[in-house]
Amino acid sequence: MTDERLDRRQLLVRGGLVAGATAVAGAGGYVVAREVSDSDGSADAAPPARTAADDGELFALDPGYTNLTTFLLASHPRPVRDAIERHRQGLDAGTALYLRQAEPAFEEEARAAAADYLGAGPEEVALTDSTTMGVALVYARLRAERGDEILTTEHDFYATHESLRLRAALDGVEVRRVRLYPLDRPETASADAIVSALVGGITPRTRAVALTWVHSSSGVKLPLREIADAVAQANDGRDESERVLLCVDGIHGFGVEDASPVDLGVDIFASGCHKWLFGPRGTGLVWASAQAWGRLRPTIPTFAGEAYAAWLFGGLPTDVAPGALNTPGGFHSFEHRWALAEAFALHAAELGGRAEVAARTHALARRLKEGLADIDGVAVKTPLGEELSAGLVCADLEALPARDAVDRLREEHKVVASVTPYATEYLRFGPSVANTEDDVDRTLEAVAALA
Ligand SMILES: Cc1ncc(COP(=O)(O)O)c(C=O)c1O
């Protein structure tokens, strides 16, 4: 079923643009429309909400379903739920007072926890609301002139492609795309071919490469260390102002991999914290090295105290750390942002640390891929090897288009999967620390019943 062509009406329905589908046009529309398939657009696609969440359990997931889509948007784990509730009560009891007493400390705690997890300095971490916000802020203001190039790939998510299209339309920066592996055979991806396709796309005018750590179109994880080394070679002899910056949407590796973008040689890293990390919904970050921050400018005014004071007294925010300077101001859903530190603490303690989380997630993904590969009529589209894969697992069923498979898994087997939100649609699973081996085995049985 690879490369299935979509007719115009299907596309419009998925975009929420035809009668009966208006409910998916607003916030969250693309997820409802594209990832949690419901072929006739009716509203009963989502599993019923759990009514009696057991506060003792780490996750309050509906036990009536085997949910392999927890990566899509986090179900809040217990410590995050509790922290949100604490902050919500404080804000509801007296917003102005709680804000005044709490805000600087809680925001700094969240930033410090993120920095600690990344192995970076807190001054290098900007807090955002999502991957999309971070990616957009970076590509909108990355220093580059008319005719300079940003190199991206055919495999990236809408947020990267659209941010770059908007940038090109704004000031004539050129955007080029390369293909890193065959679109219909991602399982054949190889690290050498990926690196050489990328390096082959770099020209003297290239100022940045815009990549995605783990492709949500295929589950392919890019070999970032090898890519960083190759980009470093291409940078040999370049001035700092012309150095190619390695920029990464890290969302499907962040909270999965036992590696920090800092150690992998990335220059700029944007990620949500509300998928595999299981942070509060509506949280994210941008980390950049000190040199890379020097090539970025903020778009949304920060609410950092020093910047505000500079405005009050007629100065410039020259002393504000880049992370704070690039943290969009305005009031936020603070109870969520302030609960972010709890997600990092959860990974460090209750979940056993980054290495343990990576081992668990990879083990579940491996079990799933091996099981799927043994089922007749199922093609695993994500590479089997761990160097080119993370937690996402994509597959193709000979007998059924991906969105029909998702519907039938949910309706007939109470297994929740998703469809890749790309032109080529695959059946996609994301076993995570919220899942068990039993969940994987139930999913395999259900897929075998359909294949
Ligand atoms: C690669 C990739 N980047 C970004 C996003 C969007 O993330 P966010 O909701 O944090 O903006 C998604 C999917 O939701 C994705 O698959």
The ligand as an SDF file (V2000), in Angstrom:
LIG
                    3D

 16 16  0  0  0  0  0  0  0  0999 V2000
    8.9730   15.3780   13.4670 C   0  0  0  0  0  0  0  0  0  0  0  0
    7.9090   16.1590   14.1530 C   0  0  0  0  0  0  0  0  0  0  0  0
    8.1710   17.4150   14.5470 N   0  0  0  0  0  0  0  0  0  0  0  0
    7.2580   18.1620   15.1840 C   0  0  0  0  0  0  0  0  0  0  0  0
    5.9960   17.6600   15.4610 C   0  0  0  0  0  0  0  0  0  0  0  0
    5.0270   18.5510   16.1720 C   0  0  0  0  0  0  0  0  0  0  0  0
    5.4020   18.6230   17.5080 O   0  0  0  0  0  0  0  0  0  0  0  0
    4.8450   19.7480   18.4500 P   0  0  0  0  0  0  0  0  0  0  0  0
    3.4350   19.4090   18.7420 O   0  0  0  0  0  0  0  0  0  0  0  0
    5.7040   19.6580   19.6830 O   0  0  0  0  0  0  0  0  0  0  0  0
    4.9730   21.0360   17.7440 O   0  0  0  0  0  0  0  0  0  0  0  0
    5.6750   16.3540   15.0520 C   0  0  0  0  0  0  0  0  0  0  0  0
    4.3710   15.7160   15.2870 C   0  0  0  0  0  0  0  0  0  0  0  0
    3.5110   16.0800   16.0150 O   0  0  0  0  0  0  0  0  0  0  0  0
    6.6470   15.5930   14.3880 C   0  0  0  0  0  0  0  0  0  0  0  0
    6.3740   14.3530   13.9840 O   0  0  0  0  0  0  0  0  0  0  0  0
  1  2  1  0
  2  3  1  0
  2 15  2  0
  3  4  2  0
  4  5  1  0
  5  6  1  0
  5 12  2  0
  6  7  1  0
  7  8  1  0
  8  9  2  0
  8 10  1  0
  8 11  1  0
 12 13  1  0
 12 15  1  0
 13 14  2  0
 15 16  1  0
M  END
$$$$
